[in-house]
């Protein structure tokens, strides 16, 4: 179970880092407060939430297949 938890956390951190860099690039290109920047931030938040949802599903699927809570 710890392997799956570690994998989920590493994947989430990678996705978060990539999205943060892309938001930084969008801020540099379009400027903060512009409509394209706000759309980029909203899209990044939606992608982040979808990633979290998918990773939680992966983690829960692995948790259902193990008796990890007894160890």
ZAMI-333656 format. One line per 5 residues: their letters; for each residue x, y, z of C-alpha. Coordinates in nm, 3 decimals. Layout:
ZAMI-333656
a = X Y Z  ...
end
This chain:
ZAMI-333656
xxxxx = 0.000 0.000 0.000  0.289 0.234 0.074  0.414 0.188 -0.282  0.081 0.301 -0.423  0.059 0.593 -0.181
xxxxx = 0.411 0.704 -0.273  0.338 0.670 -0.644  0.018 0.875 -0.612  0.194 1.150 -0.420  0.487 1.163 -0.664
xxxxx = 0.252 1.176 -0.962  0.042 1.448 -0.801  0.351 1.656 -0.724  0.478 1.621 -1.082  0.144 1.729 -1.229
xxxxx = 0.118 2.019 -0.984  0.471 2.133 -1.069  0.403 2.122 -1.444  0.079 2.316 -1.402  0.249 2.576 -1.181
xxxxx = 0.521 2.628 -1.441  0.261 2.662 -1.716  0.067 2.916 -1.509  0.392 3.107 -1.456  0.454 3.109 -1.831
xxxxx = 0.096 3.225 -1.891  0.145 3.508 -1.640  0.465 3.614 -1.817  0.308 3.599 -2.163  -0.038 3.742 -2.100
xxxxx = 0.002 3.924 -1.769  -0.186 3.859 -1.449  -0.549 3.965 -1.451  -0.610 3.928 -1.823  -0.888 3.710 -1.954
xxxxx = -0.657 3.447 -2.115  -0.462 3.417 -1.790  -0.779 3.364 -1.588  -0.894 3.098 -1.837  -0.554 2.927 -1.802
xxxxx = -0.583 2.930 -1.422  -0.935 2.787 -1.431  -0.820 2.516 -1.675  -0.524 2.433 -1.449  -0.752 2.404 -1.146
xxxxx = -0.987 2.172 -1.335  -0.695 1.958 -1.452  -0.561 1.945 -1.098  -0.896 1.831 -0.962  -0.930 1.567 -1.232
xxxxx = -0.582 1.443 -1.154  -0.659 1.421 -0.784  -0.982 1.236 -0.857  -0.805 0.986 -1.080  -0.523 0.929 -0.835
xxxxx = -0.767 0.878 -0.548  -0.950 0.620 -0.758  -0.624 0.439 -0.827  -0.536 0.446 -0.458  -0.881 0.325 -0.351
xxxxx = -0.873 0.044 -0.607  -0.541 -0.075 -0.465  -0.671 -0.036 -0.108  -0.975 -0.254 -0.182  -0.746 -0.531 -0.303
xxxxx = -0.534 -0.541 0.014  -0.588 -0.585 0.383  -0.347 -0.303 0.454  -0.542 -0.158 0.745  -0.470 -0.469 0.957
x = -0.091 -0.436 0.935
end
